[in-house]
Amino acid sequence: MTLTSPPAIISVNHVFKSVTDSTGTLDILRDIDFSLAPRETAAIVGASGSGKSTLLSIIAGLDTPTRGTVILAGQDLFAIDEDARAALRAHKVGFVFQSFQLMGNLSALENVMLPLELGGRKDSRKAATEMLARVGLSQRLGHYPKVLSGGEQQRVALARAFVVQPAVLLADEPTGSLDFATGETIMQLMFDLNTELGTTLVLVTHDRGIAQRCARRITVEAGQLVDGR
C-alpha cells in the first residue's frame, strides 16, 4: 500500500511583486515558490528590506502579487474577490503582530471574543475565557490593553489568533518588541498551541534561535528565495 502525503496547506506558486513610482519599478519579490504541509512550522528569515513581510501579507491575501498565486487551504486566493478572501481568513487564518493590534476600547476578554462573534459563534465568551486561561490570563479578563504589560498584550493577541482554531497562524516578528524572557514565554506558547491544535505556523523573524526551532527555514534575500529547506 502506498502512503500519500496530505495536500499542502499553503502553496506559494511563482510569486512576483513589483511596485512602480516616478523613479521606476522596484522588484520586491521575484519568483518565490514553496509549499508547506499541515502542522508544519516555518520561519521566513532574511535581512530587513528583503521582502519577508510582503511575502507574509501575500500568503494572507492582504496584499496581491504582480504575478503568481497562493493556494491556501485548497483555495486560490487571487481567483476570488476581497470579500471572499476576508471570509477565508476569518475561518482559516490567525494573525500575531509585533505591535499586538489589540482594540484599545475592548477588554482582554472582548478582544478575544471579537473574531468568534464576527464568525457567528454562540459560545464566544466561554471559548475566549478558556483560551485566555490557556495563556495564563484568567485574572486579566476585564483589563484593557493600556493596563497590560507588553507580554500580557501579546498573550491576548495570541489567544485571539488561536481561539478560532485556525488552519494557519501567521506571525510577523511576534517577539520583536518584548524582552528576552517574555519573548521566550510567548514563543513556547505558540509552539505548544501549534502542537495541540495542529495549526501550521509561519513566522517572520530576525531571531536566529526562534528560526532554528522551526522545522523549515525559508530564507529570502533581495526578494528571492535562496533557501527553503
N, C-alpha and C positions, 0 to 999 in steps of 0.2 A: 504494500500500500504506500502510495506517495503522499507525503505530507506537504501541503501547500502553505505558504506564508500568508498571513492576513493582509488584505489590501492596505496600502499606505493610508494613514490618516491625513497626511499633508504631502502633496506633490507640488513642488515648485518647478515649473517647466519653462526653461529657456527665457527667464525674465530679464528684460532690459528696462531701465528707467533713465530718461533724459529730461532735462529742463532747458528751455531756451529763453534768453532775455536779450537785451540790447547788446550785450558783449559777445553773444554767440550761444553755442549749445554745450551744456555740461552733462557728461555721462556719469550718472550716479551709480547705476548697476549695469553690468554687462554679462549677459548670458549665464545667469545664476540657475543651476539645475541640480536638484536633490530631492529625496523623499524621506519621510520619517514614518516609522511604524507606530501603531497604537502602543501606549505606555512608555514610549522611548523618551529619554531625556537628552536634550541637545543644547549646547551653548554656542551662540553666534559671537565670535570674537574678532577683533581687529582694531586698528588704531582709530582714534577719533577722526570722523570725516570719511571713513571707509565705506559707509553705506549700510551699516548694521541696522540702525533704527528704521531707515527707509525700507529695508527688506522686511523687518518685523511688521511694519504698517501694511505692506503689500500682502503679507501672509494673512493678516487680519481682514483684508479687504477695506481698510481705511484709506488706503492710497491705491492708485491704479498704475499698472505698468505701462510703459510705452509699447512694449511687445511682450508676448508670453502670457502665461496664465498660472493660476494656482487652483489646485483641486483640494478642497477642504471638506473632510467627512463625506466624500463622494460627490460634492457639488462644485462645479466650475464657477468660481467666484465672479468672474467677469463676463459670464454669459447671462447673469441675472442683474436686475436693477438694484439701486442702493437700498430701497425698502426691503427687498428680499435678502440682501446681504446683512442688513441690520437684524432681521429676524433670525437668520442663521447664527449670527454672533450671539444673540440673546440666549439661544438654546445650546450652542456648542462650544462657545469660547469664553474664557475668563481672562481678565487683564490685571496685572500688577505693575504699577508705575513707580518710578523713583520718587515722584512728588506726591504720591498717595492718591490724589484726585478724589478725596472724600468731600461730601456735601457738608459745608460748614453749619448749615441750619438744621441738620439732622443728627440725632444721637447715633452712637455706635450701632445700636440695635436697628435703628431705622435705616442707616446706610446699608447694612447687610440685608435687610428685608427688601430694599428697593428693587433689585433685579428680579426677585421672586414675585413681587407684586406686579411688576411690568409684564411678567410672563403668565400672570393669572393664577399663581399658586394660592390655594386656600389656607395652607399651613405655614405661611411665610414667617410669622412670629415664632412659632415653635422651631422651625428649621434654622432660622437665624440665631436664635438663642443657643441651640445646640452647637452650631458651628463656632460661635464666639466662645463657648465653653471649651471647645476643642483647641482653640488657640490661646487659651488661658485668660480670657477677658470676661469671665462670668460676673465679676464685680464692677464692670465698667459699662454695662449695657446702656445706662441712661446718660452717660457722659458724652459731651460734644467734642469734636476734634480739637478745638482750641485748648482744652484742658488735658489732652492726652499727650504723652511723650511721642517722639518720632517713632520709636519701636512699637508703641501701642497703636499708633495710627497705621503703621504698615501691617500690623496683625489684623486690624479691622479690614484693611484693603484686601488682605489675603483671604480672610473669611468671606468677604463679599465676592471675591473671584471664585472661590471653591464651593460656595453654598448651592450653586446651580448644578453642581457635579458636571462640569464641562468636559467635553472630549479632549479639549486642548486648552492649556494655560500658557499665555504669552506674558513674559515679564521683561520690562525694559529697565536695566540697571536697578533691580529691586532693593539692593543694599547700598546703593551709591551715596545716600545721604545719612546713613546710620553709622554708629561707631562699630568697631570690630566685633565686640561681644554680642551686641544686639543683632548685627548682620548675620552672625553665625546662627543665632536662635531662629531668625526668620528663614534662613536657607534650610535649616534642619526641618522646620515645619513644612516648608514647601516640598521637600523630598519625601517626607513622611506621608503627606497628603497625596502626592503623586503615586506612591506605592499603594496606599489604602483605597483610593478611588479609581486607579487605573488611568489617570489623566496623562496625556502626552504633554511634556513640559519643554518649552522652548524659551530660552532666556538670552538676552543681550547682556554681556558683562565685560568689564575690563579686568576683573579679578581672576587671576590665573588659578587660584585654589578652587574657586567655585566652578570654573570651567572644567577642571580635572575631575570633579565629582560627577559630571555628566557622561553618559555613555558615548555621546558624539560631540565632536568639536568642529564647528563649521567656521572656517577662517575666511574672512573677506578682506582683501587688500585692494585699495583703489577701485572698488566696485566690482572686483572679480573674485570668484570662488577659487581659492588656492589650495584648500584642504577641506574635505567634507567627510573624513573618516569617522 
